[in-house]
Amino acid sequence: MNSFIIERDKIRSNAEEIFSRAGDATVIAVVKGRAYGFGIAEFVPLLHECGVRFFGVTDVADALEIKKLALPETDIIMLRSTALCDELSSLIQNDIIITIGSTEAAVNANSIALEKGTTARAHVKIDTGMGRYGFSPDDTEQIYSVYTKFSNISVSGLFTHLSSAFKNGNTTKKQLEKLSSVEDELSSRGVSCGTIHFANSSYLFKRKKPVGDAVRIGSAFTGRLPCKAHSNGLSRVGHLEGNICEIHWLPKGSKVGYSGAYTAKQPTRAAVVPIGYSDGFCVEKCRDTYRFKDGIFYILSDIKRTLFKKSVYVSVNGYKSKVLGHIGMTHTVCDVTDIPCEIGDNVLFDINPVYVSPDVYKEYI
Ligand SMILES: *Cc1c(COP(=O)(O)O)cnc(C)c1O
């Protein structure tokens, strides 16, 4: 049976590394996207064991799922600003910290909290360059109002999201300057901003300082950072496992897969594993925005790939085995000419967990 294996020890050691880099800052574990593919129900209690007491989500259902786990001393923040009344109602009802990124969100949250006879806990989000959620840094009056003018909202934090922490230092610097300007403005008017946060995984592992009062970390727990941070002390967590279901000798000149993309140059022993892109193997984010420089980057990376014959590999009995031809929806063929193996043996597929289909059986070890 195909399974998605998740190693608890690696998550524990990644958590240690994250805590050590965060220093005095609170670690907010971001568990969006089904906890990056690891599943809220298993991943969140494990992180709680590791000492995480603060979780960030981008979906109301995820917030409620964490709430149901009833973990002691745990806070949850909805990182996405929402002005939708049904979302605000569930969040406030369940004492989840909301994000306010617009006056509409503040007005709706306040009236819902008032109606429920409670106070909504909130952080304020500033859009410093991501262009998704948050007040513009120039909206000083509106921001000031959220902190001071709503009887049933209590703001305890101020944050922004970085767009380019994995690469461009200059963009990050400018974003942080904008956040600081808001902080200064509020402070000068006698408002205490609360917990300041901006650092994501790339920032924490690439830039280190200053990290703010809290850090919001997702991908680092999985050991797969979007940036190249050398010797970062993290382990890649999660792989798919399947079994060889057939082995064939392909004569010289045989083709493999759709469009016959691979031709055997010599007699080749080929193993078939019933795992393919419907399980999430070799599925990556699509190339979406084509600025001129993106186009050039894509062309260059394709040329590099072709010149250096970058193939895809799997691991068969601990040996590196090359994937032959195109990967199918539910099949992968790999070269086991020099690899001792037989039908039924395990094959490991390195895969970003976020792409693993939720239908694949998940096993924490
Ligand atoms: C996803 C996300 C994070 C965490 O990003 P990583 O790079 O995975 O650590 C932090 N903050 C917000 C608002 C996010 O959406």
The ligand as a MOL file (V3000), in Angstrom:
LIG
                    3D

  0  0  0     0  0            999 V3000
M  V30 BEGIN CTAB
M  V30 COUNTS 15 15 0 0 0
M  V30 BEGIN ATOM
M  V30 1 C 2.5490 30.9020 5.3430 0
M  V30 2 C 2.6830 32.0500 6.2280 0
M  V30 3 C 3.7610 32.1130 7.1210 0
M  V30 4 C 4.8280 31.0480 7.2300 0
M  V30 5 O 5.6350 31.0410 6.0920 0
M  V30 6 P 6.8520 30.0030 5.9710 0
M  V30 7 O 7.7160 30.6250 4.9570 0
M  V30 8 O 6.2570 28.7180 5.5210 0
M  V30 9 O 7.4670 29.9140 7.2970 0
M  V30 10 C 3.8200 33.2130 7.9710 0
M  V30 11 N 2.8820 34.1820 7.9270 0
M  V30 12 C 1.8380 34.1570 7.0870 0
M  V30 13 C 0.8440 35.2610 7.1020 0
M  V30 14 C 1.6980 33.0800 6.2040 0
M  V30 15 O 0.6610 33.0610 5.3580 0
M  V30 END ATOM
M  V30 BEGIN BOND
M  V30 1 1 1 2
M  V30 2 1 2 3
M  V30 3 2 2 14
M  V30 4 1 3 4
M  V30 5 2 3 10
M  V30 6 1 4 5
M  V30 7 1 5 6
M  V30 8 2 6 7
M  V30 9 1 6 8
M  V30 10 1 6 9
M  V30 11 1 10 11
M  V30 12 2 11 12
M  V30 13 1 12 13
M  V30 14 1 12 14
M  V30 15 1 14 15
M  V30 END BOND
M  V30 END CTAB
M  END
